[in-house]
Amino acid sequence: MGEFEFPTMAHTWLAQERRGARIRWAKARGEVLDVEAYAALIDERTLVVPATHVCFRNGFRLDVAALARLCRERGAYLFLDDYQRTGSAPLDVRALGVDFMVTGCLKYLLGPAGVAFLYVRKELIGRLEPAVTGWFGRVNPFAYAIDRLDWSASARRFEAGTPPVPNAFAARAGIELLERYQTSAIEAHVRALSGRLVEQARAAGYVVATPAEAARRGPLVVLRSTDAPRLVERLKAHGIIGSCRGDGLRISFHGYNDASDVDAVVAALQQESALLRRVEAVRA
Ligand SMILES: Cc1ncc(COP(=O)(O)O)c(C=O)c1O
């Protein structure tokens, strides 16, 4: 497991230690987590490699194709968390050879909390019996049987109890909105916007945690701040809604943004620049 995981993902796997699993950590080099860090750890005893596609803390994007290749070569499953990217760019799990993928509606799928997705490679479904289950996982939930644990032949076996139905309606509205556009067009648009912010922030001398290389970033850009919660508050007064993670200010883009939004962020940051870390201050 890499050091860039979201807490829930890390906790889920840490919880497996009680069942005999051993977690090994792929270490980051500063703001970068290379596939080499995983390569140093994956061997014939590795069952599964949990990996986040885009890091929620700094926007670093993993080379999923390379990690999937490595996992395949060494006989380990790849379990991808695409939460910080789904809806902002396409992802072909089959072509990449991803075994499992999780994501949710709360970010770039423009939906509410409470609705998430699990993809399981088809050939694996019949071999897996979840540790947590409920009536929706049964062959026929409406048999209401309490005396047997049969498993739906389809991916429905991974479901548990009653889903949050009102949230599903809101989630559908977000997804239907996005379906009017090509995800690849959104990706290109968002990439240009995030690139514009990275470039201008670097030119201004701010510490940009997110890689400059387009292939190494997702839809979010993180700048290091001396007081990120305060900076988020200050930006609100400029009409800009960002978020903070640790000492990072996170600015996220989607298809509905344009270059004028980036320029508005840059102008506001200039006015609040006392709250931004600068490269020369870090080097000093
Ligand atoms: C990378 C990543 N994974 C997962 C989640 C969501 O986890 P949970 O469903 O526990 O809120 C988030 C939320 O921001 C995230 O950034």
The ligand as an ORCA input file, in Angstrom:
! r2SCAN-3c Opt
* xyz 0 1
  C      -8.995      9.034     -2.634
  C     -10.273      8.915     -1.851
  N     -10.807      7.709     -1.628
  C     -11.949      7.566     -0.937
  C     -12.622      8.658     -0.427
  C     -13.923      8.492      0.302
  O     -13.895      7.636      1.345
  P     -15.209      7.497      2.247
  O     -16.219      6.844      1.408
  O     -14.768      6.715      3.405
  O     -15.620      8.877      2.621
  C     -12.102      9.931     -0.636
  C     -12.818     11.102     -0.108
  O     -12.448     12.223     -0.257
  C     -10.898     10.057     -1.370
  O     -10.361     11.264     -1.594
*
